[in-house]
Each structure stands twice: as structure tokens, then as C-alpha cells.
């Protein structure tokens, strides 16, 4: 994970080189733990989830303290599960490893647990796309457990072919997920080349 990734003024995440956004889902509630600077380290907040061939990014509707967005590389997610509780809304839970800066040691950073709660509408589009994409990323990159590959570059996921999966995606009319048929912000040439927080962005 990476806290507060770069965003455009409209809230869309600034893409990496070769990143392709698949969907956006408004009206979700997001929970995550071990966030520095927040009371108890736990955050529960509403906003939008963006899913790409590299990562999943939650962007808060209204920031809470220093928390505005949360970036989860697909290759760093594990233990994901779709939950359908009887008395609460459907949700996806899981664990995500931190993106550790080059100058810091892995043992100083803890694994985060997260939950995405679908409180507004169905999830019949989002859930299959998420699980199909993360399975495809793992198959293509042949890494299913980031804890065994702490040095793995999360941007390797950009090599995963997702075009065919998108062409055959099922769209649930009860799910307000927006699928990107063309990439947002087409006029912007800004592309990130690394996960390091203090790197200079490159223009292509």
C-alpha cells in the first residue's frame, strides 16, 4: 500500500506508465488499519474505488485528517475474500503489504487489513472484475504471495493483458460501477514511473 498517492484535481489517480484503469465505483465505505497519525490507526471513510491493471486506489469523498487516498498494488494484496453477511452489506476484505521506501527496512512496516463495503447498490460487476483481474495478475506474474517476494516491483502487474477480460466483463444493471471504455484524462501526459513518494514525475 501507499498512503495518499498523487491525484488529479478531479480525484482521479495520476497513472503510472502503462497503467490502464478498468473501473470506478462510487458510494463505497472503506476501512483500513495501521494508518499513522490517525486515532488508533483505524480509518473508516466513504468515497470511490478505482481499479486498474496495477492497483486498486480508494479516494475519500472528504479527507479525514491526513488521509485522502490509499493505494493498494494488486501484487501486494492477499487473503482477499467476498463476504455476504446476513445483517450487513456485502463486502470484500483482505490484506495488503506496504510499499516500503528504498531507504527503509521491511520489518518497520506492518501488513494492513482492509474492507470495501458496498452500501449503495449491488456489486455484481465490481466483484467478478476484481477477482478475475487479481487472479490474472498473479498468473501472469507467477507471484501469489507477496510475503515471499518482498522485493517484487508492484509495477510488474502492468504487463498483464487485461483487454480480453474487459471485452467479456459482465455488467450488472444493479451495480453502479463505471467501466472505462476509454482511459480517463486522455490529454494528460503525466505518468508516474515509480512508487517512491519523493520521486520526480516524468513527462513522456
C-alpha positions as CSV (number, residue, x, y, z in Angstrom):
1,X,0.0,0.0,0.0
2,X,0.9,3.6,-0.3
3,X,-0.8,6.4,1.6
4,X,-2.1,9.5,-0.3
5,X,-0.9,8.7,-3.9
6,X,-0.9,11.6,-6.4
7,X,-4.3,12.6,-7.7
8,X,-5.6,14.9,-10.4
9,X,-7.8,17.8,-9.2
10,X,-10.9,15.8,-10.1
11,X,-9.8,13.0,-7.7
12,X,-8.7,10.6,-10.4
13,X,-5.3,8.9,-9.5
14,X,-2.4,10.0,-11.6
15,X,-1.5,6.9,-13.7
16,X,1.7,5.0,-13.9
17,X,3.4,4.3,-17.2
18,X,1.4,1.5,-19.0
19,X,-1.4,1.7,-16.3
20,X,-4.9,1.1,-17.7
21,X,-7.9,2.0,-15.5
22,X,-10.6,-0.6,-15.6
23,X,-13.4,0.8,-13.4
24,X,-14.5,3.3,-10.8
25,X,-17.1,2.6,-8.1
26,X,-18.7,5.4,-6.1
27,X,-20.5,5.1,-2.8
28,X,-18.4,2.6,-1.0
29,X,-17.2,2.6,2.5
30,X,-13.6,1.8,3.1
31,X,-12.0,0.5,6.3
32,X,-8.2,0.1,6.8
33,X,-6.0,-0.2,9.9
34,X,-2.4,0.8,10.9
35,X,-2.6,4.3,9.4
36,X,-0.1,6.5,11.1
37,X,-1.4,9.8,12.5
38,X,-5.0,8.6,12.9
39,X,-6.5,7.7,16.3
40,X,-5.9,4.1,16.9
41,X,-4.6,3.8,13.3
42,X,-8.0,2.8,12.1
43,X,-9.8,4.7,9.3
44,X,-13.4,4.2,8.2
45,X,-14.5,6.6,5.4
46,X,-16.7,6.9,2.3
47,X,-15.5,7.5,-1.2
48,X,-14.6,6.0,-4.6
49,X,-12.6,2.9,-5.5
50,X,-10.6,2.9,-8.7
51,X,-9.3,-0.4,-10.2
52,X,-6.5,-0.7,-12.8
53,X,-4.2,-3.4,-14.1
54,X,-1.7,-2.3,-11.5
55,X,-3.6,-1.4,-8.3
56,X,-6.7,-0.5,-6.5
57,X,-7.0,3.1,-5.2
58,X,-9.5,4.3,-2.7
59,X,-10.1,8.1,-2.8
60,X,-12.0,9.7,0.1
61,X,-15.1,11.8,-0.7
62,X,-14.0,14.1,2.2
63,X,-10.4,13.6,3.6
64,X,-10.1,12.7,7.3
65,X,-7.0,14.2,8.9
66,X,-4.1,13.4,6.7
67,X,-5.9,10.5,5.0
68,X,-7.1,11.4,1.5
69,X,-6.4,8.3,-0.6
70,X,-5.0,4.8,-0.2
71,X,-3.2,2.9,-3.0
72,X,-3.1,-1.0,-3.0
73,X,-0.9,-2.7,-5.6
74,X,-2.6,-5.9,-6.8
75,X,0.6,-7.9,-6.4
76,X,0.7,-6.9,-2.8
77,X,-2.9,-7.9,-1.9
78,X,-3.5,-11.4,-0.4
79,X,-6.2,-13.1,1.7
80,X,-9.0,-11.4,-0.3
81,X,-12.5,-12.7,0.3
82,X,-16.0,-11.7,-0.7
83,X,-18.4,-11.7,2.3
84,X,-22.2,-11.7,2.2
85,X,-23.3,-11.3,5.8
86,X,-27.0,-11.7,6.7
87,X,-27.4,-8.5,8.5
88,X,-24.8,-6.2,6.9
89,X,-23.9,-5.2,3.4
90,X,-21.8,-7.2,1.0
91,X,-18.1,-6.5,1.3
92,X,-14.6,-7.5,0.2
93,X,-12.0,-8.0,2.9
94,X,-8.3,-8.7,2.6
95,X,-4.7,-7.9,3.5
96,X,-2.2,-5.6,1.7
97,X,1.5,-5.3,2.2
98,X,3.1,-1.8,2.4
99,X,5.2,-0.3,-0.4
100,X,8.4,0.1,1.5
101,X,10.7,3.0,0.5
102,X,14.1,2.0,-0.7
103,X,15.8,3.6,2.3
104,X,13.7,1.8,4.9
105,X,13.6,-1.8,6.2
106,X,10.6,-4.1,5.6
107,X,10.2,-5.0,9.3
108,X,9.4,-1.4,10.2
109,X,6.2,-1.6,8.1
110,X,3.1,-3.7,9.1
111,X,0.6,-5.5,6.9
112,X,-2.7,-3.6,6.6
113,X,-6.1,-5.3,6.7
114,X,-8.8,-3.6,4.6
115,X,-12.5,-3.9,3.8
116,X,-14.6,-2.4,1.0
117,X,-18.3,-2.2,1.9
118,X,-20.9,-1.9,-0.9
119,X,-23.5,0.3,0.7
120,X,-25.1,1.8,-2.4
121,X,-26.3,-0.7,-5.0
122,X,-25.2,-4.1,-6.0
123,X,-21.7,-5.4,-6.6
124,X,-22.3,-7.9,-9.4
125,X,-20.0,-6.0,-11.8
126,X,-17.2,-5.0,-9.4
127,X,-16.7,-8.3,-7.6
128,X,-16.1,-10.6,-10.6
129,X,-13.9,-8.0,-12.3
130,X,-11.8,-7.5,-9.2
131,X,-11.3,-11.3,-8.6
132,X,-10.7,-12.0,-12.3
133,X,-8.1,-9.2,-12.6
134,X,-6.2,-10.1,-9.4
135,X,-6.1,-13.8,-10.5
136,X,-4.9,-12.8,-14.0
137,X,-2.2,-10.5,-12.5
138,X,-0.9,-13.4,-10.3
139,X,-1.0,-15.9,-13.1
140,X,0.9,-13.7,-15.5
141,X,3.5,-12.6,-12.9
142,X,3.7,-16.0,-11.2
143,X,3.7,-14.5,-7.7
144,X,0.8,-15.2,-5.4
145,X,2.2,-14.4,-2.0
146,X,4.0,-11.0,-1.6
147,X,5.3,-12.1,1.8
148,X,7.7,-14.4,0.0
149,X,8.6,-11.8,-2.6
150,X,9.1,-8.6,-0.6
151,X,11.3,-7.1,-3.3
152,X,8.7,-7.6,-6.0
153,X,8.1,-4.5,-8.1
154,X,4.4,-3.7,-8.0
155,X,4.5,-2.1,-11.5
156,X,5.3,-5.6,-13.0
157,X,1.5,-6.0,-13.0
158,X,1.2,-3.6,-15.9
159,X,2.4,-6.4,-18.2
160,X,-0.8,-8.3,-17.5
161,X,-3.0,-8.5,-20.6
162,X,-6.5,-7.3,-19.5
163,X,-8.1,-6.3,-22.8
164,X,-9.8,-9.7,-23.4
165,X,-11.1,-9.9,-19.8
166,X,-12.7,-6.4,-20.2
167,X,-14.4,-7.4,-23.5
168,X,-16.2,-10.2,-21.8
169,X,-17.0,-8.5,-18.5
170,X,-20.5,-9.0,-17.2
171,X,-22.3,-5.7,-16.4
172,X,-24.8,-6.0,-13.5
173,X,-27.6,-3.4,-14.0
174,X,-28.0,-3.1,-10.2
175,X,-24.3,-2.3,-9.8
176,X,-23.4,1.5,-10.3
177,X,-19.8,0.6,-11.2
178,X,-18.5,2.7,-14.1
179,X,-16.3,0.7,-16.6
180,X,-13.8,2.7,-18.5
181,X,-14.2,2.0,-22.2
182,X,-11.5,4.6,-22.9
183,X,-8.9,5.9,-20.5
184,X,-9.8,9.0,-18.4
185,X,-7.7,12.2,-18.6
186,X,-6.6,11.4,-22.2
187,X,-5.0,14.8,-22.6
188,X,-2.6,14.4,-19.7
189,X,0.9,13.2,-20.5
190,X,1.8,12.9,-16.8
191,X,2.8,9.4,-15.9
192,X,4.4,8.1,-12.8
193,X,7.4,5.8,-13.1
194,X,7.9,4.6,-9.5
195,X,6.1,4.2,-6.2
196,X,8.7,6.2,-4.4
197,X,6.9,9.2,-2.7
198,X,9.5,11.8,-3.4
199,X,10.4,10.9,-7.0
200,X,10.2,13.5,-9.8
201,X,7.4,12.7,-12.2
202,X,8.3,12.2,-15.8
203,X,6.6,13.6,-18.8
204,X,6.6,11.3,-21.8
